[in-house]
Amino acid sequence: MNIYRGAERDALMRCLSSASKKETPESKSPLYQMFSPSGEHHVDLICKMLNFDHEERISALEALQHPYFNDIYNPDDIIECDYQFDEELECSIIDSMGAKKLCYDLLVDFCKRPR
């Protein structure tokens, strides 16, 4: 399901596009060449997850059902989220340090949860 329509989608794409242009590397090495011959399933999954176009990007459920996870996938583990994604979070990340800090804060928060 595409939750972005019209002006909302256009605004999000402009925001993400401008952020990505700030940190685009000069040269890229194909992931398949970098990780060969360790297997292609993990690289295929990473590439599908990193697709910039959200309409072509793999969904979370599709990622869990990807061959990379065949040995551990259990449909009973799947819980549907009860809220929609909020693009404000992505738009608030303007550089790699912001992404790094967000990731760090999320991991710290996760570690504080009781097990």
GIJOZI-V516697 format. One record per backbone hydrogen bond with DSSP energy under -0.5 kcal/mol. CO is the residue of the C=O (numbers start at 1). NH is the residue of the N-H. If there is no record, write none. Layout:
CO&NH, CO&NH
//
This chain:
1&3, 3&5, 5&8, 5&9, 6&10, 7&11, 8&12, 9&13, 10&14, 11&15, 12&16, 13&17, 14&18, 15&19, 16&20, 17&21, 18&22, 19&23, 20&23, 21&24, 30&33, 30&34, 31&35, 32&36, 35&38, 40&44, 41&45, 42&46, 43&47, 44&48, 45&49, 46&50, 48&51, 48&58, 52&54, 53&56, 53&57, 59&63, 60&64, 61&65, 63&66, 66&69, 67&70, 69&72, 69&73, 74&77, 75&78, 85&87, 86&89, 87&91, 88&92, 89&93, 90&93, 92&94, 95&99, 96&100, 97&101, 98&102, 99&103, 100&104, 101&105, 102&106, 103&107, 104&108, 105&109, 106&110, 107&111, 108&112, 109&113, 110&113
//
